[in-house]
């Protein structure tokens, strides 16, 4: 280390550096937001002066800062408005919860809710008639857990003047009965967005306060960064810039704005220009596409239809237009991330990347979710340099015995190849892990534990889902550190603890690699540092 003293020294730690040159250490010096030195206890006296803050981590394990590889903190703050219904397991519980909320809302109010599991409906079609009697005429808008569908009641539909089917430029549907009356089930973003003009919306000040509160809560679980997979309009960037006028973001955000079907060359060029927008702890980096929707919504793009005859269409009505858009961005050096859940969607994204004229453009792209994929597609990820981005905690929405809605829709053969995290790693792919909050909880300890267990931490009575896809502790940690950095081209400045790298660091009360995974889920988040600043301390 140079003669200038460190701002902060972290000592008394088991430091897992993920740096092949020096895998272990016990002390780290931080200066001006970067790691200045990595060493042992005896080095500390050479790093400090009277102004240096020395933090004794008392045996905690220090790792590179944990990054959520797929999150929606800004959109999610709005999406998770109202009642959290994720605890409802059946229709009776749902109706009781909604009845109580309707009484509290009163005749002039709304019931807004989120996180509803499709399995609550017990295999019945999602329909407003199943809940309307409980609400007593109070309008309700309920987002289902997948983030791609919602249920609106009759009074809510009437307020938005939705009285029949609609046509959309992208895959979306106002589901209607045989007589053309809306059932209340709104499938995909364009259909749900019809409700936005009439829904109660938070003020700018509320959004700012809720976002800062959420990011603080995320930091308190050990997160130092998130790959943000949404942005419509530039209002989000103005919000972040406004926050940074007076405060630091406790979690570093890398934002990929959406590109939807119908995007012309002008809108693609606007997305390219947006890549220059940056703040201290946020930047625009990449563009997010959707190749399909969700299995439970019947909108995943599958090679063969699901059990209801659905799932045979792409989110882009013309998949070739998607390919042209990705190629246009790739020629400008822009990274892309594509939501692809079904096997046909995954294949088309891989085909799109393989078809790039310049092989040097291929290694900057990633596929999100990859819920079911056949053997033949696995080696293509590494061969094309495509990153796999997966969310182990989503396995909680399925069951090992395949009695859940997801498994019933795809059938036994495809359910047996669900969330193939280990197969993709073993095939040489870069594998970044995330939560997809608010679809699942953002706590990285839960993501790391579930990646190893294939069931929720602390629930040994729950049978694991495709247990052969479990990752090792080291693979899971890499998925939120070194592989997260590789996924966005930041491997020279992030994802390991080494001199010159960002001082984004996480200290946990258990070793995330060797501690029993069930214990990891409960391990204290001892300290979180983002950009050299301690943003959480237990």
C-alpha positions as CSV (number, residue, x, y, z in Angstrom):
1,X,0.0,0.0,0.0
2,X,1.2,3.5,-0.7
3,X,2.2,5.9,2.0
4,X,-1.3,7.5,2.3
5,X,-3.3,6.0,5.1
6,X,-6.5,4.1,4.6
7,X,-9.9,5.6,5.3
8,X,-11.1,2.3,6.8
9,X,-9.5,-0.9,7.7
10,X,-11.5,-4.1,8.2
11,X,-9.7,-6.6,10.4
12,X,-10.4,-9.8,12.4
13,X,-12.1,-11.4,9.4
14,X,-11.9,-14.6,7.4
15,X,-11.5,-12.9,4.0
16,X,-12.6,-15.0,1.0
17,X,-11.1,-12.8,-1.7
18,X,-12.2,-14.8,-4.8
19,X,-8.8,-13.6,-6.1
20,X,-6.9,-16.6,-7.5
21,X,-3.6,-14.8,-6.7
22,X,-4.5,-14.6,-3.0
23,X,-7.6,-16.6,-2.0
24,X,-7.4,-15.8,1.7
25,X,-6.6,-12.9,4.0
26,X,-7.6,-11.5,7.4
27,X,-7.5,-7.7,6.8
28,X,-8.5,-5.3,4.1
29,X,-7.7,-1.6,3.7
30,X,-10.0,0.8,1.9
31,X,-9.2,4.2,0.5
32,X,-11.3,6.6,-1.7
33,X,-14.0,3.9,-2.4
34,X,-11.4,1.3,-3.6
35,X,-9.6,-1.6,-2.0
36,X,-6.1,-0.2,-1.2
37,X,-4.5,-3.4,0.3
38,X,-5.3,-7.0,1.2
39,X,-3.2,-8.7,3.9
40,X,-3.0,-9.9,7.5
41,X,-3.3,-8.5,11.0
42,X,0.4,-7.5,11.2
43,X,-0.1,-5.3,8.1
44,X,-2.8,-3.1,9.7
45,X,-0.3,-0.8,11.6
46,X,1.3,0.1,8.3
47,X,-2.1,1.0,6.7
48,X,-3.5,3.3,9.4
49,X,-3.1,6.7,10.9
50,X,-5.1,8.6,13.5
51,X,-7.9,9.3,11.1
52,X,-8.4,5.7,9.9
53,X,-11.5,3.9,11.2
54,X,-10.6,0.3,12.2
55,X,-13.5,-2.2,12.2
56,X,-12.9,-5.5,14.0
57,X,-15.2,-8.1,12.3
58,X,-14.6,-10.6,15.1
59,X,-14.3,-13.7,13.0
60,X,-17.0,-12.9,10.4
61,X,-16.4,-14.0,6.8
62,X,-15.8,-11.1,4.5
63,X,-16.6,-11.6,0.8
64,X,-16.8,-9.4,-2.3
65,X,-20.1,-7.5,-2.1
66,X,-23.1,-9.6,-2.9
67,X,-25.0,-8.5,-6.0
68,X,-28.6,-9.4,-6.9
69,X,-28.3,-10.4,-10.5
70,X,-31.9,-9.7,-11.3
71,X,-34.0,-7.2,-9.4
72,X,-36.8,-4.6,-9.8
73,X,-36.3,-2.2,-6.9
74,X,-37.8,0.9,-8.6
75,X,-40.7,-0.8,-10.4
76,X,-41.1,-3.2,-7.4
77,X,-41.7,-0.3,-5.0
78,X,-44.8,0.5,-7.0
79,X,-45.7,-3.1,-7.8
80,X,-45.5,-4.1,-4.1
81,X,-48.0,-1.4,-3.1
82,X,-50.7,-2.6,-0.7
83,X,-51.4,-6.0,0.7
84,X,-48.7,-8.7,0.5
85,X,-50.7,-11.9,-0.4
86,X,-47.7,-14.2,-0.6
87,X,-48.8,-15.9,2.6
88,X,-52.2,-16.9,1.2
89,X,-52.3,-20.7,0.4
90,X,-56.0,-21.2,-0.6
91,X,-59.1,-19.3,-1.7
92,X,-60.6,-19.2,1.9
93,X,-57.5,-17.4,3.2
94,X,-57.5,-15.1,0.2
95,X,-61.1,-14.2,0.6
96,X,-60.8,-13.5,4.4
97,X,-57.7,-11.3,3.8
98,X,-59.5,-9.3,1.0
99,X,-62.7,-8.9,3.1
100,X,-60.7,-7.4,5.9
101,X,-58.9,-5.1,3.5
102,X,-62.2,-4.0,1.9
103,X,-63.6,-3.1,5.2
104,X,-60.5,-1.0,6.0
105,X,-60.6,0.7,2.6
106,X,-64.3,1.7,2.7
107,X,-66.7,2.4,-0.1
108,X,-64.5,5.2,-1.7
109,X,-61.2,3.3,-1.4
110,X,-59.4,0.6,-3.4
111,X,-57.9,-2.7,-2.4
112,X,-54.4,-3.0,-4.0
113,X,-52.5,-6.2,-3.4
114,X,-49.6,-8.2,-4.8
115,X,-47.7,-11.5,-4.5
116,X,-50.7,-13.8,-5.1
117,X,-49.6,-17.4,-6.0
118,X,-51.5,-19.0,-8.9
119,X,-51.7,-22.2,-6.9
120,X,-54.2,-20.5,-4.6
121,X,-56.9,-21.1,-7.3
122,X,-56.4,-24.8,-7.0
123,X,-56.3,-25.4,-10.8
124,X,-59.4,-23.2,-11.5
125,X,-59.1,-20.4,-14.1
126,X,-58.2,-17.0,-12.5
127,X,-61.6,-15.2,-12.3
128,X,-62.9,-12.2,-10.5
129,X,-66.1,-14.0,-9.4
130,X,-64.0,-16.1,-7.1
131,X,-63.2,-13.0,-4.9
132,X,-65.8,-10.4,-5.6
133,X,-68.3,-11.4,-2.9
134,X,-65.6,-11.0,-0.3
135,X,-64.9,-7.4,-1.4
136,X,-68.5,-6.1,-1.2
137,X,-68.2,-3.8,-4.2
138,X,-64.9,-2.2,-3.3
139,X,-62.7,-2.1,-6.5
140,X,-59.6,-4.3,-6.3
141,X,-56.4,-4.7,-8.4
142,X,-54.3,-7.7,-7.4
143,X,-50.9,-8.5,-9.0
144,X,-50.1,-12.1,-9.2
145,X,-46.7,-13.2,-8.0
146,X,-45.1,-13.6,-11.4
147,X,-45.3,-9.9,-12.2
148,X,-46.8,-10.7,-15.6
149,X,-50.5,-10.9,-14.7
150,X,-53.1,-9.4,-12.5
151,X,-56.7,-9.8,-11.4
152,X,-59.1,-6.8,-11.5
153,X,-62.6,-6.9,-10.1
154,X,-65.7,-5.7,-11.9
155,X,-65.7,-2.2,-10.3
156,X,-62.0,-1.8,-11.1
157,X,-62.5,-2.8,-14.7
158,X,-65.5,-0.4,-15.0
159,X,-63.4,2.4,-13.7
160,X,-60.8,1.8,-16.4
161,X,-63.5,1.3,-19.0
162,X,-62.3,-2.3,-19.8
163,X,-65.5,-4.1,-21.1
164,X,-64.2,-6.5,-23.6
165,X,-61.1,-7.9,-25.5
166,X,-58.4,-5.6,-26.7
167,X,-55.7,-5.9,-29.4
168,X,-52.0,-5.2,-28.4
169,X,-48.7,-4.7,-30.4
170,X,-47.1,-7.2,-28.0
171,X,-48.3,-10.5,-26.5
172,X,-50.9,-9.6,-24.0
173,X,-54.6,-10.3,-23.3
174,X,-57.7,-9.1,-21.5
175,X,-59.0,-12.6,-20.8
176,X,-62.8,-12.8,-21.6
177,X,-65.4,-15.5,-21.2
178,X,-67.4,-17.0,-24.0
179,X,-69.7,-14.0,-24.1
180,X,-66.8,-11.5,-24.4
181,X,-67.0,-10.3,-20.8
182,X,-63.7,-9.7,-19.0
183,X,-62.9,-12.3,-16.3
184,X,-60.7,-9.8,-14.6
185,X,-57.5,-11.7,-15.5
186,X,-55.1,-9.3,-17.3
187,X,-52.1,-11.1,-18.8
188,X,-48.8,-9.4,-19.6
189,X,-47.7,-5.8,-19.2
190,X,-49.8,-4.1,-21.9
191,X,-53.0,-5.5,-20.5
192,X,-52.2,-4.6,-16.9
193,X,-51.1,-1.1,-17.9
194,X,-54.7,-0.4,-19.0
195,X,-55.5,-0.1,-15.3
196,X,-52.7,2.5,-14.5
197,X,-54.8,5.7,-15.2
198,X,-57.3,4.8,-12.5
199,X,-55.1,3.2,-9.8
200,X,-54.0,5.2,-6.7
201,X,-50.3,6.1,-7.3
202,X,-47.7,7.2,-4.8
203,X,-46.4,10.8,-4.9
204,X,-42.8,11.5,-6.0
205,X,-41.8,12.1,-2.4
206,X,-43.4,8.8,-1.4
207,X,-41.6,6.9,-4.2
208,X,-38.2,8.5,-3.2
209,X,-38.7,7.6,0.5
210,X,-39.9,4.1,-0.2
211,X,-37.0,3.4,-2.6
212,X,-34.4,4.7,-0.2
213,X,-36.0,2.7,2.6
214,X,-36.0,-0.5,0.4
215,X,-32.4,0.0,-0.7
216,X,-31.4,0.4,3.0
217,X,-33.3,-2.8,3.8
218,X,-31.5,-4.6,1.0
219,X,-28.1,-3.4,2.3
220,X,-29.0,-4.7,5.7
221,X,-29.2,-8.3,4.2
222,X,-25.7,-7.9,2.7
223,X,-26.5,-6.7,-0.8
224,X,-24.1,-4.1,-2.2
225,X,-25.5,-4.1,-5.8
226,X,-28.3,-5.1,-8.1
227,X,-28.8,-5.6,-11.8
228,X,-32.0,-3.7,-12.3
229,X,-34.1,-5.3,-15.1
230,X,-36.6,-2.5,-15.9
231,X,-36.9,1.1,-16.8
232,X,-39.8,2.8,-18.8
233,X,-39.1,6.4,-19.4
234,X,-36.3,8.5,-17.9
235,X,-38.2,9.5,-14.7
236,X,-36.4,6.8,-12.8
237,X,-33.0,8.3,-13.6
238,X,-34.2,11.7,-12.6
239,X,-35.4,10.2,-9.3
240,X,-32.0,8.5,-8.7
241,X,-30.1,11.7,-9.6
242,X,-32.3,13.6,-7.2
243,X,-31.6,11.2,-4.4
244,X,-27.8,11.5,-5.1
245,X,-28.0,15.3,-4.8
246,X,-28.3,14.8,-1.0
247,X,-27.4,11.2,-0.2
248,X,-25.6,8.1,-1.4
249,X,-27.5,5.1,-2.7
250,X,-26.7,2.2,-0.2
251,X,-26.9,-0.3,-3.1
252,X,-25.2,0.1,-6.5
253,X,-27.7,-0.1,-9.3
254,X,-27.0,-1.1,-12.9
255,X,-30.2,-0.4,-14.9
256,X,-31.3,-2.1,-18.2
257,X,-34.2,-0.2,-19.8
258,X,-36.9,-2.2,-21.6
259,X,-37.2,-2.7,-25.3
260,X,-40.7,-3.8,-26.3
261,X,-42.1,-5.1,-29.6
262,X,-42.7,-2.4,-32.1
263,X,-39.4,-0.5,-31.3
264,X,-38.1,1.2,-34.4
265,X,-34.6,2.3,-35.3
266,X,-35.1,5.7,-33.6
267,X,-36.2,4.1,-30.3
268,X,-33.3,1.7,-30.5
269,X,-30.9,4.6,-31.0
270,X,-32.4,6.4,-28.0
271,X,-31.7,3.3,-25.9
272,X,-28.1,3.4,-27.2
273,X,-27.8,7.1,-26.2
274,X,-29.2,6.3,-22.7
275,X,-26.2,4.0,-22.0
276,X,-24.2,7.2,-21.2
277,X,-26.4,8.2,-18.2
278,X,-24.6,7.6,-14.9
279,X,-24.5,8.7,-11.3
280,X,-22.2,7.9,-8.4
281,X,-23.8,4.6,-7.6
282,X,-26.1,4.0,-10.6
283,X,-25.6,3.7,-14.3
284,X,-27.6,2.6,-17.3
285,X,-26.0,-0.6,-18.6
286,X,-27.6,-2.8,-21.2
287,X,-31.2,-3.3,-22.5
288,X,-33.8,-5.7,-21.3
289,X,-36.0,-7.7,-23.7
290,X,-38.8,-10.2,-23.3
291,X,-38.9,-13.3,-25.5
292,X,-41.9,-14.7,-23.6
293,X,-44.0,-14.4,-20.5
294,X,-44.6,-17.0,-17.8
295,X,-45.5,-20.7,-17.6
296,X,-48.4,-20.1,-15.1
297,X,-49.8,-17.3,-17.3
298,X,-49.8,-19.5,-20.4
299,X,-47.4,-17.1,-22.1
300,X,-44.0,-18.9,-21.9
301,X,-42.8,-19.8,-25.4
302,X,-42.5,-23.6,-25.5
303,X,-41.4,-25.9,-28.2
304,X,-44.6,-27.9,-27.5
305,X,-47.9,-26.5,-26.1
306,X,-48.6,-26.8,-22.3
307,X,-51.4,-28.9,-20.9
308,X,-54.0,-26.2,-21.8
309,X,-52.8,-25.9,-25.4
310,X,-51.1,-22.6,-24.6
311,X,-47.4,-21.4,-24.8
312,X,-46.8,-21.7,-28.5
313,X,-46.3,-18.0,-29.3
314,X,-43.4,-15.6,-28.6
315,X,-43.8,-12.3,-26.8
316,X,-42.6,-10.6,-29.9
317,X,-45.3,-11.4,-32.5
318,X,-42.4,-11.3,-35.1
319,X,-39.4,-13.0,-33.5
320,X,-37.2,-11.9,-36.4
321,X,-37.9,-8.3,-35.4
322,X,-36.4,-9.1,-31.9
323,X,-33.4,-10.6,-33.6
324,X,-32.9,-7.4,-35.7
325,X,-33.2,-5.2,-32.6
326,X,-30.6,-7.2,-30.6
327,X,-28.2,-7.1,-33.6
328,X,-28.6,-3.3,-33.9
329,X,-27.8,-2.8,-30.2
330,X,-24.9,-5.3,-30.4
331,X,-23.3,-3.4,-33.3
332,X,-23.3,-0.3,-31.0
333,X,-21.6,-2.3,-28.2
334,X,-24.7,-2.5,-26.0
335,X,-25.3,-5.5,-23.8
336,X,-28.6,-7.2,-23.8
337,X,-30.6,-9.3,-21.2
338,X,-33.5,-11.3,-22.5
339,X,-36.3,-12.8,-20.4
340,X,-36.7,-16.3,-21.7
341,X,-38.5,-18.9,-19.6
342,X,-39.6,-21.5,-22.1
343,X,-37.4,-23.8,-24.2
344,X,-38.4,-22.2,-27.5
345,X,-37.7,-18.7,-26.2
346,X,-34.2,-19.8,-24.9
347,X,-33.4,-21.4,-28.3
348,X,-34.4,-18.3,-30.2
349,X,-32.3,-16.0,-28.1
350,X,-29.3,-18.4,-28.5
351,X,-30.0,-18.5,-32.3
352,X,-30.1,-14.7,-32.4
353,X,-26.7,-14.4,-30.7
354,X,-25.1,-17.2,-32.8
355,X,-26.3,-15.3,-36.0
356,X,-24.3,-12.2,-35.1
357,X,-21.9,-11.3,-37.9
358,X,-19.0,-10.4,-35.6
359,X,-18.3,-13.2,-33.1
360,X,-16.7,-10.5,-30.9
361,X,-20.2,-9.1,-30.2
362,X,-21.5,-12.4,-28.8
363,X,-20.0,-12.4,-25.3
364,X,-22.0,-9.4,-24.0
365,X,-25.4,-11.0,-23.8
366,X,-27.4,-12.9,-21.1
367,X,-30.6,-14.9,-20.8
368,X,-32.9,-14.4,-17.7
369,X,-34.8,-17.2,-16.0
370,X,-34.3,-20.3,-18.2
371,X,-36.9,-22.3,-16.3
372,X,-36.9,-25.3,-18.6
373,X,-34.3,-26.2,-21.2
374,X,-33.4,-29.5,-23.0
375,X,-29.9,-31.0,-23.0
376,X,-29.1,-29.8,-26.5
377,X,-29.2,-26.1,-25.6
378,X,-26.9,-26.4,-22.5
379,X,-23.4,-26.3,-24.2
380,X,-24.5,-23.4,-26.4
381,X,-24.3,-20.9,-23.5
382,X,-20.5,-21.4,-23.0
383,X,-19.8,-21.8,-26.7
384,X,-21.5,-18.4,-27.5
385,X,-20.3,-16.7,-24.3
386,X,-23.9,-16.1,-23.2
387,X,-24.5,-15.7,-19.4
388,X,-27.2,-17.6,-17.7
389,X,-29.1,-15.6,-15.1
390,X,-31.2,-17.6,-12.8
391,X,-33.3,-17.3,-9.6
392,X,-33.0,-20.3,-7.3
393,X,-35.7,-19.1,-4.9
394,X,-38.3,-19.4,-7.7
395,X,-38.2,-23.1,-7.2
396,X,-40.4,-22.4,-4.2
397,X,-43.4,-21.8,-6.5
398,X,-43.1,-25.5,-7.6
399,X,-43.3,-28.8,-5.8
400,X,-41.1,-31.8,-6.0
401,X,-44.2,-34.0,-6.6
402,X,-45.3,-31.8,-9.6
403,X,-48.7,-31.1,-8.2
404,X,-48.2,-27.3,-8.6
405,X,-49.5,-25.2,-11.5
406,X,-46.1,-24.7,-13.1
407,X,-45.3,-28.4,-13.3
408,X,-48.8,-29.4,-14.4
409,X,-48.6,-27.0,-17.3
410,X,-45.3,-28.1,-18.6
411,X,-45.8,-31.8,-17.9
412,X,-43.5,-34.4,-16.4
413,X,-40.7,-34.4,-19.0
414,X,-40.1,-30.6,-18.9
415,X,-40.7,-30.4,-15.1
416,X,-37.8,-32.8,-14.7
417,X,-35.5,-30.3,-16.3
418,X,-36.5,-27.3,-14.2
419,X,-34.0,-24.5,-13.3
420,X,-30.9,-26.4,-14.5
421,X,-28.4,-24.3,-12.5
422,X,-25.8,-27.1,-12.0
423,X,-26.0,-28.4,-15.5
424,X,-25.3,-25.0,-16.9
425,X,-22.4,-24.4,-14.6
426,X,-21.0,-27.9,-15.4
427,X,-21.4,-27.0,-19.1
428,X,-19.0,-24.1,-18.6
429,X,-21.6,-21.2,-18.5
430,X,-21.2,-18.0,-16.5
431,X,-24.1,-18.3,-14.0
432,X,-25.3,-15.1,-12.2
433,X,-27.9,-15.6,-9.4
434,X,-30.6,-13.2,-8.3
435,X,-34.0,-12.9,-6.7
436,X,-36.2,-11.1,-9.2
437,X,-37.6,-9.1,-6.3
438,X,-40.5,-8.5,-5.7
439,X,-41.3,-11.9,-7.4
440,X,-39.2,-13.5,-4.6
441,X,-37.5,-12.0,-1.5
442,X,-34.3,-10.1,-2.1
443,X,-32.3,-11.5,0.8
444,X,-29.1,-12.9,-0.7
445,X,-28.7,-15.4,2.1
446,X,-31.9,-17.1,1.0
447,X,-30.8,-17.1,-2.6
448,X,-27.4,-18.6,-1.7
449,X,-28.9,-21.2,0.6
450,X,-31.7,-22.2,-1.9
451,X,-29.1,-22.6,-4.7
452,X,-27.5,-25.3,-2.5
453,X,-30.6,-26.9,-1.1
454,X,-33.2,-26.5,-3.9
455,X,-35.7,-25.8,-1.2
456,X,-36.2,-22.8,1.2
457,X,-33.6,-22.5,4.0
458,X,-35.0,-23.6,7.4
459,X,-37.6,-25.9,5.8
460,X,-36.1,-29.4,5.9
461,X,-39.7,-30.8,5.7
462,X,-40.0,-29.4,2.1
463,X,-38.9,-31.8,-0.6
464,X,-36.2,-30.3,-2.8
465,X,-37.0,-29.5,-6.5
466,X,-34.7,-31.2,-9.0
467,X,-32.1,-31.7,-6.3
468,X,-29.4,-32.8,-8.8
469,X,-29.3,-29.1,-9.8
470,X,-28.0,-28.0,-6.5
471,X,-24.9,-25.8,-6.6
472,X,-21.8,-26.1,-4.4
473,X,-21.3,-23.3,-1.8
474,X,-18.5,-21.9,-3.9
475,X,-20.6,-21.9,-7.1
476,X,-23.4,-20.1,-5.3
477,X,-21.1,-17.4,-3.9
478,X,-19.5,-16.9,-7.3
479,X,-23.0,-16.4,-8.7
480,X,-23.5,-13.3,-6.6
481,X,-19.9,-12.0,-6.8
482,X,-17.4,-12.9,-9.5
483,X,-19.9,-14.3,-12.0
484,X,-22.2,-11.3,-11.4
485,X,-19.2,-9.1,-12.4
486,X,-18.5,-11.2,-15.5
487,X,-22.2,-10.9,-16.5
488,X,-21.9,-7.1,-16.9
489,X,-18.2,-6.9,-18.0
490,X,-17.0,-5.6,-14.6
491,X,-14.6,-8.4,-13.9
492,X,-11.6,-5.9,-13.8
493,X,-13.1,-3.8,-11.1
494,X,-15.7,-5.9,-9.2
495,X,-16.4,-9.4,-7.9
496,X,-13.2,-10.0,-6.0
497,X,-11.3,-8.5,-3.1
498,X,-8.0,-7.2,-4.6
499,X,-6.1,-3.9,-4.7
500,X,-7.8,-1.4,-7.1
501,X,-11.2,-3.1,-7.0
502,X,-14.3,-1.4,-5.8
503,X,-14.7,-1.5,-2.0
504,X,-18.1,-3.2,-2.2
505,X,-17.8,-5.8,0.6
506,X,-20.2,-8.1,2.6
507,X,-19.4,-9.6,6.0
508,X,-21.6,-12.5,7.2
509,X,-21.7,-14.3,10.5
510,X,-21.3,-17.7,8.7
511,X,-19.1,-18.7,5.9
512,X,-21.3,-18.8,2.8
513,X,-19.3,-21.6,1.2
514,X,-18.9,-24.0,4.1
515,X,-21.6,-23.3,6.7
516,X,-24.6,-25.6,6.5
517,X,-27.0,-24.0,4.0
518,X,-29.9,-23.9,6.4
519,X,-27.7,-22.0,8.9
520,X,-26.6,-19.6,6.1
521,X,-30.2,-18.5,5.7
522,X,-30.2,-17.2,9.3
523,X,-26.6,-15.9,9.4
524,X,-26.3,-12.3,10.7
525,X,-25.3,-9.7,8.1
526,X,-22.5,-8.2,10.1
527,X,-21.4,-5.4,7.8
528,X,-22.2,-4.1,4.3
529,X,-19.8,-1.6,2.6
530,X,-20.7,0.0,-0.8
531,X,-18.1,2.2,-2.5
532,X,-16.0,2.3,0.7
533,X,-18.8,3.6,2.9
534,X,-20.3,1.4,5.6
535,X,-24.0,1.3,4.8
536,X,-25.0,-1.4,7.3
537,X,-23.5,-2.5,10.6
538,X,-25.2,-5.1,12.9
